[in-house]
Amino acid sequence: MSDTRFARLLAVALVALTLFNFPMIEVIERWSELSGVALVPVYFFGAWAGVIALAAWLLERESGGEP
Amino acid sequence: MSQLATLAILISLAYLAFLFALASWGDRRAEQGRSVIANPYIYTLSLAVYCTAWTYFGSVGVAAGQGVGFLPVYLGPTLLALLFLGPVRKILLIAKAYGITSIADFASARYGKSGAVAGLVTIVALVGSIPYISLQLKAVATGIELLLAHDGADAQGALGADSALLVALVLAAFSILFGTRHIDATEHHQGMVLAIAFESIVKLLCFLAVGVFVTWVLFAGPSDLLARAEAAGIVDRLHFSATRLGYADWFLLTLLSAFAVLLLPRQFQVVVIENLEIGHLRRASWMFPCYLLIINLFVLPIALAGLILGGTVAEADSFVLRLPLVHGQGWLAIVAFLGGLSAATAMVIVETVAVSTMISNDLVMPLLLRIRSLGLAQRPDLTGLILGVRRAGILLAIAGGYLFFHSVGEAMGLVSIGYIAFAGVAQFAPLLLLGIAWKGANRNGAVVGLLAGFSVWLYTLVLPSFVTAGVLPESLLREGPFGVALLRPTALFGLEGLHPVAHCTLWSLSANTGLLVLVSLLTRASDLERLQAILFVDVEQSRRTPRLWRGEAKVGALEELLVRFLGRPAAEAIWRAETARRGRPLDPDEPADAGLVERAERQLARAIGAASARAVVASAVRGESIGPDALLEILDETQKVIEYSRRLEQKSQELEAATAELRHANERLRELDRLKDDFLATVSHELRTPLTSIRSFSEILLDNPDLGAEERAHFLRIITSESERLTRLINDVLDLSKIESGRMDWQIGPADLAELVREGIRAAQGLVAEKGVELEVAIPDEPAPVTCDRDRIVQVVLNLLSNACKFVPRPGGRVRVELQRKGPMFEIRVEDNGPGVPPAARELVFEKFHQLTGDLNTQKPTGTGLGLTISKQIVERFGGRIWVEDARLGGAALCFTLPVAESPSAVRAAA
């Protein structure tokens, strides 16, 4: 039970690691330069919020099971 | 002194007093067993002690110059928080199982309760927290100076001393009051946790208040802010390139921050030591990142606003305070200052409690206890000494922070100072994380790795900061020591282009991890180390510690120890619990058992750390410490217990099987009993029928002497034939009972089955002729060697033939006898063209007295009903099989087999 849950969160952490690093930052930086809009802060806070929401959903979904 | 600053200082002092009251209330509630902090929300807020003055003031400072460059410090912890249910949970399990009091204690316990590891970790932690504490002093002092300057006063003149020193003194006094009120028998400081959770709310709300003011009062919302930033030409700060960080820097800073959120002494304190319930980790796993996200929302807006409104990047560390001040919002400025103060005090309180506990438990007390001439182990009460050492530790840490601030910190930004501390404590990561995952990591490896990482950290990060401060010449960085360019501290071995912190992280952690692994592989661990490694790595399996002490200790001596180190009330509480556990009072003169010694050591470990506790208990326990033999014995005992339980399991399985067998046997017996009754009833019935007719005909003959000769002869024939039937029946019953009871006298020998079948046919000749049956015989000419009782097999053939003749129609009855070899068996088939046997009855015909009453044959069968039963017994006795199937002639085929006898002559015949 706990192991499955941790495995899922590990996956979320890997997704977060990908989102917060090269090459995603490079991609957003390019888009930002092309469009002239400052996307980088929006991207970081958006991705961050998304990761937290995903983790919260996974952790709270079956909260009855574990303390 | 000016109005605003006075007000701010008064409010601050009132705030600190309130915190103190709050903490006392929290402690009282904990003592009454009605904890107010036992929920995941307070736990999450207490983790937010991570956000210090660095976050509160420094993030804006970084953002003003480098845009999103402040983010790795919060993204790293987010990643680690997602792993709360994995490695962090394991660390918590271990800490709870073994009464760990600090990160030094944890490391020492893992590496064989080693005093060297504990001391080394304490020194690194102390040295690492000094820049961090200086950062807090600097931030608060700057705040006070700003408030004073706003009122037009000169800080030096107004306070009569430098503000940083005053701040340091107030914080030191507060921390001493706060952290060393008493020695806890438990490692939890519930009041402190409540206070810092409250501070986390205060700093968040204050920062948000400033953020909202800046964004919606000074500007007309985010889009206005963005437009004005564009107009001011500073929108490039929002690009990633503004961070001036490479992707490797970015990654390494994130990694560093992820380590810091667990390994900073105060973080380890709140995450691990102060945790009341492991289950709280689950919710904190997402709520803590949430807190970090929210407190960072307004960092960029405040930074941009400060720049747009004419601030410089150099001043940006104090934008949070400056913006309300400059725009005449005195109250908001006080709120902003209060938020910063709460961030700083929370950090200093927890950090000094954590570090001073380590200094007393893991550095000073073990050393003092080791110096025999001091005779400490014999002193009646040591609680005062322990408290004194802790207070000195707090003073030392804060004094160090003040000195660092004066010599170095004034020239550096808040975040640069903070990163130095991060990289310092990150040196604990290899020994801690490998320590809980790899049993092979040993003390030598941990010490060498930590020393190497610590040295690299000092050389590549701390040394350059002294250069920046002008304490050391700049040529050291440009040309390297003694002009050796390869050894330049910020470009070690020529590695250039990395951020200094990333550069330090890379080299120090590589050296640390590499040497830890290498030395662990090359050196031998002591027995205690290996045992502790197993206990830590397999914590889930080994929650029950093996008994480690085998010496002699008096109960009274242990009690005395507890009183000396924990104070009388705490010791008495523990003793009451022991008495309750045993159900009888403990006699001071009786020898303490291993469990009691171990529990006493654990209680002591909570107050003075694992290494000291071990030394202290060793002094009281007059016994050998653990050697290879003792360890082997423990292992052996465990092995025996395992073996015993395995055997027990096996026994119970066997018992179950035996029970099942017995039940089966019992059922079989009941069945046999029932069969016996049936048999007796049937036999009696079968005997009565012929007897009745014999009797009635005899009576007729007796009563009517004048019967005609022919009639008389007829009656006598009936009597004779019924007597024969009786004889046959009795013979059959005798045969059957002999066979079944195993008393049959078998005449076993080699025989030719073909010959036996022919003999059987000859014996049945009369019957066949009488019934007018057309008999076909298909028996090969060559001999069919078998091993059997000749007469019995003839009897079987005869039985089958007479059975067949009984059922064939008259006239037109046909019977066919066939013998052939099928593999290792001879098969004899006796087929007829009678009514056949329905499939359902094919098993039943071999049961005793089972007689078919066929439709075609309404006449009562003349057999005894035992023929086929006897045949079956005989055939099976010689390893054959008998059964019924459909015949080619249309009726039933009764078949049986006998194994081919591999006699020499048969082999010859086959060849």
HADDOCK unambig.tbl for C-alpha pairs under 7 A between the chains (distance, minus, plus):
assign (segid A and resid 6 and name CA) (segid B and resid 85 and name CA) 5.71 0.50 0.50
assign (segid A and resid 6 and name CA) (segid B and resid 86 and name CA) 6.09 0.50 0.50
assign (segid A and resid 9 and name CA) (segid B and resid 82 and name CA) 5.89 0.50 0.50
assign (segid A and resid 9 and name CA) (segid B and resid 83 and name CA) 6.84 0.50 0.50
assign (segid A and resid 10 and name CA) (segid B and resid 82 and name CA) 6.89 0.50 0.50
assign (segid A and resid 10 and name CA) (segid B and resid 83 and name CA) 6.44 0.50 0.50
assign (segid A and resid 13 and name CA) (segid B and resid 79 and name CA) 5.59 0.50 0.50
assign (segid A and resid 13 and name CA) (segid B and resid 82 and name CA) 5.95 0.50 0.50
assign (segid A and resid 21 and name CA) (segid B and resid 247 and name CA) 6.94 0.50 0.50
assign (segid A and resid 21 and name CA) (segid B and resid 251 and name CA) 6.63 0.50 0.50
assign (segid A and resid 22 and name CA) (segid B and resid 247 and name CA) 6.02 0.50 0.50
assign (segid A and resid 29 and name CA) (segid B and resid 239 and name CA) 6.70 0.50 0.50
assign (segid A and resid 29 and name CA) (segid B and resid 240 and name CA) 6.34 0.50 0.50
assign (segid A and resid 38 and name CA) (segid B and resid 238 and name CA) 5.74 0.50 0.50
assign (segid A and resid 38 and name CA) (segid B and resid 239 and name CA) 6.40 0.50 0.50
assign (segid A and resid 40 and name CA) (segid B and resid 238 and name CA) 6.58 0.50 0.50
assign (segid A and resid 40 and name CA) (segid B and resid 239 and name CA) 6.02 0.50 0.50
assign (segid A and resid 40 and name CA) (segid B and resid 240 and name CA) 6.51 0.50 0.50
assign (segid A and resid 41 and name CA) (segid B and resid 68 and name CA) 6.53 0.50 0.50
assign (segid A and resid 41 and name CA) (segid B and resid 238 and name CA) 6.55 0.50 0.50
assign (segid A and resid 52 and name CA) (segid B and resid 286 and name CA) 5.83 0.50 0.50
assign (segid A and resid 52 and name CA) (segid B and resid 289 and name CA) 6.80 0.50 0.50
assign (segid A and resid 52 and name CA) (segid B and resid 290 and name CA) 6.72 0.50 0.50
assign (segid A and resid 55 and name CA) (segid B and resid 286 and name CA) 6.08 0.50 0.50
assign (segid A and resid 56 and name CA) (segid B and resid 286 and name CA) 5.49 0.50 0.50
assign (segid A and resid 59 and name CA) (segid B and resid 282 and name CA) 6.79 0.50 0.50
assign (segid A and resid 67 and name CA) (segid B and resid 279 and name CA) 5.05 0.50 0.50
